[in-house]
Every structure is written in structure tokens, then in C-alpha cells.
Amino acid sequence: MAMTLRLTEEEDRALTATAERLGVSKQEAAREAIRVFVDERAHFEDVVQRAVDRFGPVLDRLK
């Protein structure tokens, strides 16, 4: 599936610089950024859920 990504000038400059530094296309740099974001977000949500599962009952008693 295709998608058009609209960036500000500043975002485009940052993406261009990152792609050049990594030696990849801007498309590949953007795709990698999305993969990293999704993975980090999933990890964060997992950590939060484990904390809620573990400490939720204690926090409920402190209310």
C-alpha cells in the first residue's frame, strides 16, 4: 500500500541528513524510524501494563 508523507521543511532536512549519514534512501530512513517507534512504543506499553498488573492493587488501596 502506498502512502504520501508530508513533512515540514525542518523534518525533511532532518530526514535527509539522517539518510545521508546512514547511507540509505530517505524512504528507508523513514521506514526504519517508524519501525523503531512502533517497537519502542510496544515495549513501553508492555512495561506499563506489567507495572499496573503488579502495583495496581497496592495503588488502589492508597486511594
All heavy atoms as a GROMACS GRO file, in nm:
protein
  505
    1MET      N    1   0.084  -0.117   0.000
    1MET     CA    2   0.000   0.000   0.000
    1MET      C    3   0.090   0.124   0.000
    1MET      O    4   0.186   0.132   0.074
    1MET     CB    5  -0.091  -0.002   0.123
    1MET     CG    6  -0.176   0.122   0.134
    1MET     SD    7  -0.293   0.116   0.269
    1MET     CE    8  -0.422   0.024   0.189
    2ALA      N    9   0.055   0.220  -0.080
    2ALA     CA   10   0.134   0.343  -0.091
    2ALA      C   11   0.081   0.448   0.005
    2ALA      O   12  -0.036   0.448   0.042
    2ALA     CB   13   0.128   0.397  -0.233
    3MET      N   14   0.169   0.538   0.040
    3MET     CA   15   0.132   0.646   0.131
    3MET      C   16   0.216   0.768   0.096
    3MET      O   17   0.334   0.756   0.065
    3MET     CB   18   0.162   0.603   0.275
    3MET     CG   19   0.138   0.708   0.376
    3MET     SD   20   0.186   0.645   0.538
    3MET     CE   21   0.229   0.794   0.618
    4THR      N   22   0.155   0.883   0.103
    4THR     CA   23   0.228   1.007   0.084
    4THR      C   24   0.258   1.064   0.221
    4THR      O   25   0.169   1.077   0.305
    4THR     CB   26   0.144   1.108   0.003
    4THR    OG1   27   0.114   1.050  -0.124
    4THR    CG2   28   0.219   1.238  -0.016
    5LEU      N   29   0.384   1.094   0.244
    5LEU     CA   30   0.426   1.150   0.373
    5LEU      C   31   0.461   1.297   0.352
    5LEU      O   32   0.551   1.330   0.275
    5LEU     CB   33   0.547   1.073   0.426
    5LEU     CG   34   0.605   1.119   0.558
    5LEU    CD1   35   0.502   1.102   0.671
    5LEU    CD2   36   0.731   1.038   0.590
    6ARG      N   37   0.389   1.382   0.419
    6ARG     CA   38   0.415   1.526   0.407
    6ARG      C   39   0.492   1.571   0.531
    6ARG      O   40   0.447   1.551   0.644
    6ARG     CB   41   0.284   1.601   0.393
    6ARG     CG   42   0.218   1.576   0.259
    6ARG     CD   43   0.085   1.649   0.247
    6ARG     NE   44   0.029   1.634   0.114
    6ARG     CZ   45  -0.038   1.527   0.072
    6ARG    NH1   46  -0.056   1.424   0.154
    6ARG    NH2   47  -0.087   1.520  -0.050
    7LEU      N   48   0.607   1.631   0.507
    7LEU     CA   49   0.694   1.676   0.614
    7LEU      C   50   0.711   1.827   0.608
    7LEU      O   51   0.703   1.887   0.501
    7LEU     CB   52   0.832   1.610   0.601
    7LEU     CG   53   0.837   1.458   0.600
    7LEU    CD1   54   0.978   1.412   0.568
    7LEU    CD2   55   0.790   1.401   0.731
    8THR      N   56   0.739   1.884   0.724
    8THR     CA   57   0.779   2.025   0.724
    8THR      C   58   0.919   2.034   0.664
    8THR      O   59   0.988   1.931   0.651
    8THR     CB   60   0.780   2.081   0.867
    8THR    OG1   61   0.883   2.014   0.941
    8THR    CG2   62   0.645   2.064   0.938
    9GLU      N   63   0.961   2.153   0.633
    9GLU     CA   64   1.097   2.171   0.580
    9GLU      C   65   1.201   2.122   0.680
    9GLU      O   66   1.299   2.056   0.642
    9GLU     CB   67   1.122   2.317   0.544
    9GLU     CG   68   1.048   2.361   0.420
    9GLU     CD   69   1.079   2.506   0.382
    9GLU    OE1   70   1.187   2.555   0.418
    9GLU    OE2   71   0.994   2.567   0.314
   10GLU      N   72   1.178   2.152   0.806
   10GLU     CA   73   1.273   2.109   0.910
   10GLU      C   74   1.277   1.957   0.922
   10GLU      O   75   1.385   1.897   0.933
   10GLU     CB   76   1.233   2.171   1.044
   10GLU     CG   77   1.329   2.138   1.157
   10GLU     CD   78   1.289   2.203   1.288
   10GLU    OE1   79   1.224   2.309   1.286
   10GLU    OE2   80   1.324   2.146   1.393
   11GLU      N   81   1.162   1.892   0.919
   11GLU     CA   82   1.158   1.746   0.924
   11GLU      C   83   1.226   1.684   0.803
   11GLU      O   84   1.299   1.586   0.816
   11GLU     CB   85   1.012   1.698   0.932
   11GLU     CG   86   0.944   1.731   1.063
   11GLU     CD   87   0.794   1.712   1.059
   11GLU    OE1   88   0.734   1.717   0.949
   11GLU    OE2   89   0.734   1.696   1.168
   12ASP      N   90   1.204   1.744   0.685
   12ASP     CA   91   1.266   1.693   0.564
   12ASP      C   92   1.418   1.708   0.571
   12ASP      O   93   1.491   1.616   0.532
   12ASP     CB   94   1.212   1.765   0.440
   12ASP     CG   95   1.265   1.704   0.312
   12ASP    OD1   96   1.239   1.584   0.288
   12ASP    OD2   97   1.335   1.775   0.238
   13ARG      N   98   1.466   1.820   0.621
   13ARG     CA   99   1.611   1.839   0.637
   13ARG      C  100   1.669   1.734   0.732
   13ARG      O  101   1.774   1.676   0.706
   13ARG     CB  102   1.643   1.980   0.687
   13ARG     CG  103   1.638   2.086   0.579
   13ARG     CD  104   1.699   2.218   0.625
   13ARG     NE  105   1.634   2.272   0.744
   13ARG     CZ  106   1.528   2.353   0.740
   13ARG    NH1  107   1.474   2.388   0.625
   13ARG    NH2  108   1.475   2.400   0.851
   14ALA      N  109   1.599   1.710   0.842
   14ALA     CA  110   1.647   1.612   0.939
   14ALA      C  111   1.646   1.472   0.879
   14ALA      O  112   1.741   1.394   0.899
   14ALA     CB  113   1.560   1.615   1.066
   15LEU      N  114   1.543   1.439   0.805
   15LEU     CA  115   1.535   1.308   0.741
   15LEU      C  116   1.644   1.293   0.636
   15LEU      O  117   1.710   1.189   0.628
   15LEU     CB  118   1.397   1.287   0.678
   15LEU     CG  119   1.374   1.154   0.607
   15LEU    CD1  120   1.395   1.036   0.704
   15LEU    CD2  121   1.236   1.150   0.546
   16THR      N  122   1.666   1.397   0.557
   16THR     CA  123   1.772   1.394   0.456
   16THR      C  124   1.908   1.374   0.520
   16THR      O  125   1.987   1.289   0.476
   16THR     CB  126   1.771   1.525   0.374
   16THR    OG1  127   1.644   1.535   0.307
   16THR    CG2  128   1.882   1.527   0.271
   17ALA      N  129   1.936   1.448   0.626
   17ALA     CA  130   2.065   1.437   0.695
   17ALA      C  131   2.082   1.297   0.754
   17ALA      O  132   2.191   1.238   0.745
   17ALA     CB  133   2.076   1.543   0.804
   18THR      N  134   1.978   1.244   0.812
   18THR     CA  135   1.985   1.110   0.871
   18THR      C  136   2.009   1.005   0.764
   18THR      O  137   2.094   0.917   0.780
   18THR     CB  138   1.856   1.078   0.949
   18THR    OG1  139   1.841   1.174   1.053
   18THR    CG2  140   1.859   0.939   1.007
   19ALA      N  141   1.936   1.015   0.655
   19ALA     CA  142   1.952   0.919   0.545
   19ALA      C  143   2.094   0.924   0.489
   19ALA      O  144   2.157   0.820   0.466
   19ALA     CB  145   1.850   0.947   0.436
   20GLU      N  146   2.146   1.044   0.470
   20GLU     CA  147   2.283   1.058   0.419
   20GLU      C  148   2.384   0.999   0.516
   20GLU      O  149   2.477   0.930   0.476
   20GLU     CB  150   2.313   1.204   0.390
   20GLU     CG  151   2.240   1.259   0.268
   20GLU     CD  152   2.257   1.408   0.249
   20GLU    OE1  153   2.322   1.475   0.334
   20GLU    OE2  154   2.204   1.459   0.148
   21ARG      N  155   2.365   1.026   0.644
   21ARG     CA  156   2.456   0.975   0.746
   21ARG      C  157   2.455   0.822   0.750
   21ARG      O  158   2.558   0.758   0.768
   21ARG     CB  159   2.419   1.034   0.882
   21ARG     CG  160   2.521   1.010   0.990
   21ARG     CD  161   2.492   1.088   1.118
   21ARG     NE  162   2.364   1.055   1.177
   21ARG     CZ  163   2.254   1.134   1.176
   21ARG    NH1  164   2.259   1.252   1.118
   21ARG    NH2  165   2.142   1.096   1.232
   22LEU      N  166   2.337   0.763   0.730
   22LEU     CA  167   2.323   0.618   0.734
   22LEU      C  168   2.354   0.552   0.599
   22LEU      O  169   2.364   0.429   0.591
   22LEU     CB  170   2.182   0.580   0.777
   22LEU     CG  171   2.141   0.621   0.919
   22LEU    CD1  172   1.995   0.588   0.943
   22LEU    CD2  173   2.230   0.554   1.022
   23GLY      N  174   2.362   0.633   0.494
   23GLY     CA  175   2.388   0.578   0.362
   23GLY      C  176   2.270   0.503   0.303
   23GLY      O  177   2.288   0.403   0.234
   24VAL      N  178   2.150   0.551   0.335
   24VAL     CA  179   2.028   0.488   0.285
   24VAL      C  180   1.940   0.596   0.222
   24VAL      O  181   1.965   0.715   0.235
   24VAL     CB  182   1.950   0.414   0.397
   24VAL    CG1  183   2.034   0.303   0.458
   24VAL    CG2  184   1.903   0.511   0.505
   25SER      N  185   1.833   0.551   0.156
   25SER     CA  186   1.738   0.647   0.099
   25SER      C  187   1.656   0.711   0.210
   25SER      O  188   1.646   0.658   0.322
   25SER     CB  189   1.645   0.575   0.001
   25SER     OG  190   1.559   0.486   0.072
   26LYS      N  191   1.596   0.824   0.177
   26LYS     CA  192   1.506   0.888   0.274
   26LYS      C  193   1.390   0.796   0.307
   26LYS      O  194   1.346   0.790   0.421
   26LYS     CB  195   1.457   1.022   0.219
   26LYS     CG  196   1.563   1.129   0.220
   26LYS     CD  197   1.527   1.256   0.147
   26LYS     CE  198   1.395   1.312   0.170
   26LYS     NZ  199   1.373   1.445   0.107
   27GLN      N  200   1.342   0.722   0.207
   27GLN     CA  201   1.232   0.629   0.232
   27GLN      C  202   1.272   0.523   0.333
   27GLN      O  203   1.197   0.493   0.426
   27GLN     CB  204   1.188   0.562   0.102
   27GLN     CG  205   1.076   0.462   0.123
   27GLN     CD  206   1.029   0.398  -0.007
   27GLN    OE1  207   1.045   0.456  -0.113
   27GLN    NE2  208   0.970   0.281   0.004
   28GLU      N  209   1.391   0.466   0.316
   28GLU     CA  210   1.436   0.362   0.410
   28GLU      C  211   1.458   0.421   0.549
   28GLU      O  212   1.426   0.358   0.650
   28GLU     CB  213   1.562   0.293   0.359
   28GLU     CG  214   1.607   0.178   0.447
   28GLU     CD  215   1.500   0.072   0.472
   28GLU    OE1  216   1.418   0.043   0.383
   28GLU    OE2  217   1.497   0.017   0.584
   29ALA      N  218   1.512   0.542   0.557
   29ALA     CA  219   1.532   0.606   0.687
   29ALA      C  220   1.397   0.629   0.756
   29ALA      O  221   1.383   0.606   0.877
   29ALA     CB  222   1.607   0.737   0.672
   30ALA      N  223   1.297   0.673   0.680
   30ALA     CA  224   1.164   0.695   0.737
   30ALA      C  225   1.102   0.563   0.783
   30ALA      O  226   1.043   0.555   0.891
   30ALA     CB  227   1.073   0.764   0.636
   31ARG      N  228   1.116   0.458   0.701
   31ARG     CA  229   1.061   0.328   0.737
   31ARG      C  230   1.128   0.275   0.864
   31ARG      O  231   1.061   0.219   0.953
   31ARG     CB  232   1.076   0.231   0.622
   31ARG     CG  233   0.988   0.268   0.503
   31ARG     CD  234   1.009   0.178   0.384
   31ARG     NE  235   0.959   0.046   0.418
   31ARG     CZ  236   1.009  -0.066   0.370
   31ARG    NH1  237   1.110  -0.065   0.288
   31ARG    NH2  238   0.956  -0.182   0.406
   32GLU      N  239   1.259   0.292   0.875
   32GLU     CA  240   1.330   0.247   0.996
   32GLU      C  241   1.284   0.326   1.118
   32GLU      O  242   1.265   0.269   1.226
   32GLU     CB  243   1.481   0.262   0.977
   32GLU     CG  244   1.563   0.226   1.099
   32GLU     CD  245   1.554   0.078   1.140
   32GLU    OE1  246   1.507  -0.005   1.059
   32GLU    OE2  247   1.594   0.046   1.252
   33ALA      N  248   1.264   0.456   1.101
   33ALA     CA  249   1.216   0.538   1.213
   33ALA      C  250   1.080   0.490   1.260
   33ALA      O  251   1.053   0.484   1.381
   33ALA     CB  252   1.210   0.685   1.171
   34ILE      N  253   0.994   0.455   1.167
   34ILE     CA  254   0.862   0.404   1.203
   34ILE      C  255   0.873   0.271   1.276
   34ILE      O  256   0.808   0.250   1.379
   34ILE     CB  257   0.773   0.392   1.078
   34ILE    CG1  258   0.740   0.531   1.024
   34ILE    CG2  259   0.646   0.312   1.109
   34ILE    CD1  260   0.681   0.531   0.884
   35ARG      N  261   0.959   0.182   1.226
   35ARG     CA  262   0.978   0.052   1.293
   35ARG      C  263   1.029   0.072   1.436
   35ARG      O  264   0.980   0.008   1.530
   35ARG     CB  265   1.076  -0.035   1.215
   35ARG     CG  266   1.015  -0.099   1.091
   35ARG     CD  267   1.108  -0.203   1.030
   35ARG     NE  268   1.232  -0.146   0.978
   35ARG     CZ  269   1.248  -0.100   0.854
   35ARG    NH1  270   1.149  -0.102   0.769
   35ARG    NH2  271   1.365  -0.052   0.816
   36VAL      N  272   1.126   0.160   1.453
   36VAL     CA  273   1.182   0.185   1.587
   36VAL      C  274   1.074   0.242   1.678
   36VAL      O  275   1.059   0.198   1.793
   36VAL     CB  276   1.304   0.279   1.579
   36VAL    CG1  277   1.344   0.329   1.716
   36VAL    CG2  278   1.420   0.209   1.511
   37PHE      N  279   0.998   0.338   1.628
   37PHE     CA  280   0.892   0.398   1.709
   37PHE      C  281   0.791   0.293   1.753
   37PHE      O  282   0.753   0.285   1.870
   37PHE     CB  283   0.820   0.509   1.631
   37PHE     CG  284   0.701   0.563   1.703
   37PHE    CD1  285   0.716   0.660   1.802
   37PHE    CD2  286   0.573   0.517   1.676
   37PHE    CE1  287   0.605   0.709   1.872
   37PHE    CE2  288   0.463   0.564   1.743
   37PHE     CZ  289   0.479   0.661   1.842
   38VAL      N  290   0.746   0.210   1.659
   38VAL     CA  291   0.646   0.108   1.690
   38VAL      C  292   0.701   0.009   1.793
   38VAL      O  293   0.632  -0.026   1.889
   38VAL     CB  294   0.600   0.036   1.561
   38VAL    CG1  295   0.518  -0.088   1.591
   38VAL    CG2  296   0.522   0.133   1.473
   39ASP      N  297   0.825  -0.035   1.774
   39ASP     CA  298   0.886  -0.130   1.868
   39ASP      C  299   0.901  -0.068   2.007
   39ASP      O  300   0.869  -0.131   2.108
   39ASP     CB  301   1.022  -0.176   1.818
   39ASP     CG  302   1.013  -0.269   1.699
   39ASP    OD1  303   0.902  -0.317   1.666
   39ASP    OD2  304   1.119  -0.292   1.636
   40GLU      N  305   0.951   0.056   2.013
   40GLU     CA  306   0.969   0.121   2.143
   40GLU      C  307   0.836   0.147   2.212
   40GLU      O  308   0.823   0.132   2.333
   40GLU     CB  309   1.048   0.251   2.127
   40GLU     CG  310   1.194   0.226   2.096
   40GLU     CD  311   1.275   0.353   2.082
   40GLU    OE1  312   1.217   0.465   2.090
   40GLU    OE2  313   1.397   0.342   2.061
   41ARG      N  314   0.735   0.185   2.134
   41ARG     CA  315   0.603   0.211   2.191
   41ARG      C  316   0.543   0.082   2.247
   41ARG      O  317   0.485   0.081   2.356
   41ARG     CB  318   0.511   0.272   2.085
   41ARG     CG  319   0.374   0.308   2.136
   41ARG     CD  320   0.382   0.419   2.238
   41ARG     NE  321   0.254   0.433   2.301
   41ARG     CZ  322   0.218   0.538   2.372
   41ARG    NH1  323   0.300   0.638   2.388
   41ARG    NH2  324   0.101   0.543   2.427
   42ALA      N  325   0.558  -0.028   2.173
   42ALA     CA  326   0.506  -0.157   2.220
   42ALA      C  327   0.578  -0.198   2.349
   42ALA      O  328   0.514  -0.247   2.443
   42ALA     CB  329   0.523  -0.263   2.113
   43HIS      N  330   0.709  -0.178   2.354
   43HIS     CA  331   0.785  -0.211   2.475
   43HIS      C  332   0.737  -0.126   2.593
   43HIS      O  333   0.716  -0.176   2.703
   43HIS     CB  334   0.934  -0.191   2.450
   43HIS     CG  335   1.017  -0.214   2.572
   43HIS    ND1  336   1.038  -0.340   2.626
   43HIS    CD2  337   1.083  -0.128   2.653
   43HIS    CE1  338   1.113  -0.329   2.734
   43HIS    NE2  339   1.141  -0.201   2.753
   44PHE      N  340   0.721   0.005   2.569
   44PHE     CA  341   0.674   0.095   2.674
   44PHE      C  342   0.538   0.051   2.726
   44PHE      O  343   0.516   0.044   2.848
   44PHE     CB  344   0.666   0.238   2.620
   44PHE     CG  345   0.601   0.335   2.715
   44PHE    CD1  346   0.670   0.384   2.824
   44PHE    CD2  347   0.469   0.375   2.695
   44PHE    CE1  348   0.610   0.473   2.912
   44PHE    CE2  349   0.408   0.463   2.783
   44PHE     CZ  350   0.478   0.513   2.891
   45GLU      N  351   0.446   0.020   2.635
   45GLU     CA  352   0.312  -0.022   2.677
   45GLU      C  353   0.318  -0.152   2.755
   45GLU      O  354   0.243  -0.170   2.852
   45GLU     CB  355   0.221  -0.034   2.555
   45GLU     CG  356   0.187   0.100   2.495
   45GLU     CD  357   0.109   0.092   2.365
   45GLU    OE1  358   0.080  -0.021   2.318
   45GLU    OE2  359   0.078   0.198   2.310
   46ASP      N  360   0.408  -0.242   2.718
   46ASP     CA  361   0.425  -0.368   2.792
   46ASP      C  362   0.476  -0.342   2.933
   46ASP      O  363   0.426  -0.399   3.030
   46ASP     CB  364   0.522  -0.459   2.716
   46ASP     CG  365   0.541  -0.593   2.786
   46ASP    OD1  366   0.439  -0.660   2.813
   46ASP    OD2  367   0.657  -0.630   2.812
   47VAL      N  368   0.574  -0.253   2.945
   47VAL     CA  369   0.629  -0.220   3.077
   47VAL      C  370   0.521  -0.156   3.165
   47VAL      O  371   0.507  -0.192   3.283
   47VAL     CB  372   0.751  -0.126   3.064
   47VAL    CG1  373   0.791  -0.066   3.198
   47VAL    CG2  374   0.868  -0.200   3.000
   48VAL      N  375   0.445  -0.065   3.108
   48VAL     CA  376   0.338   0.000   3.185
   48VAL      C  377   0.235  -0.103   3.230
   48VAL      O  378   0.192  -0.103   3.346
   48VAL     CB  379   0.272   0.113   3.103
   48VAL    CG1  380   0.144   0.162   3.170
   48VAL    CG2  381   0.370   0.228   3.084
   49GLN      N  382   0.196  -0.192   3.139
   49GLN     CA  383   0.096  -0.292   3.174
   49GLN      C  384   0.146  -0.384   3.285
   49GLN      O  385   0.072  -0.418   3.378
   49GLN     CB  386   0.055  -0.375   3.052
   49GLN     CG  387  -0.061  -0.469   3.080
   49GLN     CD  388  -0.184  -0.395   3.128
   49GLN    OE1  389  -0.233  -0.304   3.060
   49GLN    NE2  390  -0.236  -0.431   3.244
   50ARG      N  391   0.273  -0.423   3.278
   50ARG     CA  392   0.328  -0.508   3.384
   50ARG      C  393   0.332  -0.433   3.517
   50ARG      O  394   0.304  -0.492   3.622
   50ARG     CB  395   0.467  -0.558   3.346
   50ARG     CG  396   0.459  -0.671   3.243
   50ARG     CD  397   0.593  -0.735   3.215
   50ARG     NE  398   0.669  -0.643   3.131
   50ARG     CZ  399   0.800  -0.622   3.140
   50ARG    NH1  400   0.872  -0.687   3.227
   50ARG    NH2  401   0.861  -0.538   3.061
   51ALA      N  402   0.362  -0.303   3.513
   51ALA     CA  403   0.362  -0.224   3.637
   51ALA      C  404   0.222  -0.213   3.694
   51ALA      O  405   0.203  -0.225   3.816
   51ALA     CB  406   0.420  -0.085   3.610
   52VAL      N  407   0.125  -0.191   3.608
   52VAL     CA  408  -0.014  -0.181   3.654
   52VAL      C  409  -0.058  -0.314   3.712
   52VAL      O  410  -0.121  -0.319   3.819
   52VAL     CB  411  -0.107  -0.138   3.538
   52VAL    CG1  412  -0.254  -0.157   3.574
   52VAL    CG2  413  -0.080   0.007   3.499
   53ASP      N  414  -0.025  -0.424   3.644
   53ASP     CA  415  -0.062  -0.556   3.695
   53ASP      C  416   0.002  -0.582   3.831
   53ASP      O  417  -0.062  -0.638   3.921
   53ASP     CB  418  -0.019  -0.666   3.597
   53ASP     CG  419  -0.097  -0.664   3.467
   53ASP    OD1  420  -0.202  -0.597   3.461
   53ASP    OD2  421  -0.051  -0.729   3.371
   54ARG      N  422   0.126  -0.541   3.845
   54ARG     CA  423   0.199  -0.570   3.969
   54ARG      C  424   0.160  -0.476   4.083
   54ARG      O  425   0.142  -0.520   4.197
   54ARG     CB  426   0.349  -0.560   3.943
   54ARG     CG  427   0.432  -0.593   4.064
   54ARG     CD  428   0.577  -0.600   4.032
   54ARG     NE  429   0.653  -0.633   4.152
   54ARG     CZ  430   0.784  -0.639   4.155
   54ARG    NH1  431   0.854  -0.618   4.048
   54ARG    NH2  432   0.846  -0.666   4.267
   55PHE      N  433   0.151  -0.347   4.053
   55PHE     CA  434   0.131  -0.248   4.159
   55PHE      C  435  -0.010  -0.189   4.164
   55PHE      O  436  -0.041  -0.113   4.255
   55PHE     CB  437   0.233  -0.134   4.145
   55PHE     CG  438   0.374  -0.181   4.155
   55PHE    CD1  439   0.457  -0.180   4.043
   55PHE    CD2  440   0.426  -0.230   4.274
   55PHE    CE1  441   0.589  -0.224   4.051
   55PHE    CE2  442   0.556  -0.275   4.283
   55PHE     CZ  443   0.638  -0.272   4.171
   56GLY      N  444  -0.095  -0.225   4.068
   56GLY     CA  445  -0.231  -0.171   4.065
   56GLY      C  446  -0.308  -0.193   4.194
   56GLY      O  447  -0.366  -0.098   4.247
   57PRO      N  448  -0.309  -0.315   4.246
   57PRO     CA  449  -0.384  -0.337   4.370
   57PRO      C  450  -0.332  -0.251   4.486
   57PRO      O  451  -0.412  -0.200   4.567
   57PRO     CB  452  -0.362  -0.486   4.398
   57PRO     CG  453  -0.337  -0.546   4.263
   57PRO     CD  454  -0.260  -0.440   4.189
   58VAL      N  455  -0.204  -0.233   4.495
   58VAL     CA  456  -0.146  -0.152   4.602
   58VAL      C  457  -0.188  -0.005   4.582
   58VAL      O  458  -0.229   0.063   4.678
   58VAL     CB  459   0.008  -0.162   4.603
   58VAL    CG1  460   0.069  -0.063   4.701
   58VAL    CG2  461   0.050  -0.304   4.634
   59LEU      N  462  -0.181   0.043   4.460
   59LEU     CA  463  -0.221   0.181   4.433
   59LEU      C  464  -0.370   0.202   4.460
   59LEU      O  465  -0.409   0.307   4.510
   59LEU     CB  466  -0.187   0.218   4.289
   59LEU     CG  467  -0.036   0.220   4.256
   59LEU    CD1  468  -0.014   0.241   4.108
   59LEU    CD2  469   0.034   0.328   4.335
   60ASP      N  470  -0.451   0.102   4.428
   60ASP     CA  471  -0.594   0.113   4.455
   60ASP      C  472  -0.620   0.128   4.605
   60ASP      O  473  -0.708   0.204   4.646
   60ASP     CB  474  -0.670  -0.009   4.403
   60ASP     CG  475  -0.683  -0.008   4.252
   60ASP    OD1  476  -0.669   0.101   4.191
   60ASP    OD2  477  -0.708  -0.117   4.195
   61ARG      N  478  -0.543   0.058   4.688
   61ARG     CA  479  -0.562   0.067   4.834
   61ARG      C  480  -0.519   0.202   4.888
   61ARG      O  481  -0.566   0.245   4.992
   61ARG     CB  482  -0.485  -0.043   4.904
   61ARG     CG  483  -0.552  -0.179   4.892
   61ARG     CD  484  -0.479  -0.280   4.970
   61ARG     NE  485  -0.355  -0.307   4.897
   61ARG     CZ  486  -0.283  -0.418   4.906
   61ARG    NH1  487  -0.318  -0.511   4.989
   61ARG    NH2  488  -0.175  -0.435   4.835
   62LEU      N  489  -0.431   0.272   4.817
   62LEU     CA  490  -0.384   0.402   4.862
   62LEU      C  491  -0.479   0.516   4.827
   62LEU      O  492  -0.462   0.627   4.877
   62LEU     CB  493  -0.246   0.432   4.803
   62LEU     CG  494  -0.133   0.341   4.849
   62LEU    CD1  495  -0.006   0.372   4.770
   62LEU    CD2  496  -0.109   0.356   4.998
   63LYS      N  497  -0.578   0.487   4.745
   63LYS     CA  498  -0.673   0.592   4.707
   63LYS      C  499  -0.758   0.637   4.822
   63LYS      O  500  -0.796   0.570   4.909
   63LYS     CB  501  -0.764   0.544   4.594
   63LYS     CG  502  -0.691   0.532   4.462
   63LYS     CD  503  -0.789   0.489   4.354
   63LYS     CE  504  -0.718   0.474   4.221
   63LYS     NZ  505  -0.809   0.432   4.117
   0.00000   0.00000   0.00000
